[in-house]
């Protein structure tokens, strides 16, 4: 009887470890290890002590139940939405980051509504990125200037220290607004180039110049100067506009009331191995990455373009759909 009950307990262990290894692949091995050793311990102390099998089964059940909420939490944290982007150059598979939920959820909503279907990649720069999502690009003629249209709202900026512009990341385009808020629809996929320590040092300087400008523009002490510039522009006073612009540029160049950014060593290694566009880090929101189809990105980036970086031959998003949530 005891052997039968212990066999049932062992079978339960196999079922549970199978559940965890499937449900939480990244952590499945750890869970299997914990469960298997819990069972072995229970079997050992049952035969080596006076503890009843019923008491041991209670211990097992408690361990089992305590692990379920942990696994569900980890599963929730690790699940990432995947998106299939089918273009005239091929298919790109994207995975959205959970670290930037506002952008992730907005992107999913737009995909579900079919907003991206038939839109163009309207801006393509080889060695930099490919950009799409202009809502007027669906039926735009060859002569129409694109890049200025989206839906009538913006997404609050979401910067995360571990996310950076390595090759293949998906990020949100934006205007030069002081909040660094993202376009509702326009996005880009990074192609970039391979970097050296020297070029990374240069790009680090560019990042900090953009950060200095951002913090200066939002500094209350600078607001009177910005208001004066706005007034001069409204009056179309070109001389005063130039003088004020020069003054502002001097402030941007020397502004120091912020924590200067340093590209982490782990990011540097990636930039030196697979490439990217580091000067955009901490200034544009990243919310996903290509997990399949980088050759398609390279193919689009190689398109011949006009002076405004629009491909001469249309590069169109045929359909975009969420394939897993």
Helices and strands as residue ranges (DSSP letters): H 2-23, H 25-48, H 53-78, E 82-87, E 90-96, G 98-100, H 101-112, E 121-125, E 129-132, E 154-155, E 169-172, E 182-183, E 187-190, H 197-217, G 220-222, H 223-234, H 238-254, H 265-273, G 278-280, E 286-292, H 294-301, E 317-324
